[in-house]
Amino acid sequence: MGVADEAGLARRLWTKFKKDTALAQYNSFVVALAAGTLKMESFKQYMTQDAYFLKAFAQAYKMAEDCADDDDDKSSISELRKATEEELNLHNSLAEVQLHTMFC
């Protein structure tokens, strides 16, 4: 699938699920997160759950990268894995800052 095909697919899916995406974007959790009014306990639970899934995605991308036959596919999967690992590093940095704040 080429880049143009992927862009077309993404556009079709966003259009097809327009109602669902609007509901997801404006649910009470997302609104509170964006407004900075989300309770800290809810934010901690969100970060924990997000880190769990990011680790799983990073592992899955690594396995897919190892199994890919095509160099372009390997490169694309590698970029996805690296982006996922960078996001996970941000989570870890936030956790370190929070621990430092608690104990200093």
C-alpha angles and dihedrals in degrees: 000000000000127000092259090052091049091050090049091049092049091050092049092049093048089051094045093050098035094127093048093049091050090052091048094047094050103039116128094258095053093043092051091046092051093045093049092239099110112125113253093237091055090048091051091051090048092050092048092050092044092051090050092055094042090056090050092049092048090052092047092049090050091052091046090048091052091050098044115112099192119075092218090052091048090051094049093048090047090055090051090050093048092049090050091049091049090053090049090051089055089054090050092049091051091050091051092051090049092051091047090051091050096050104033 
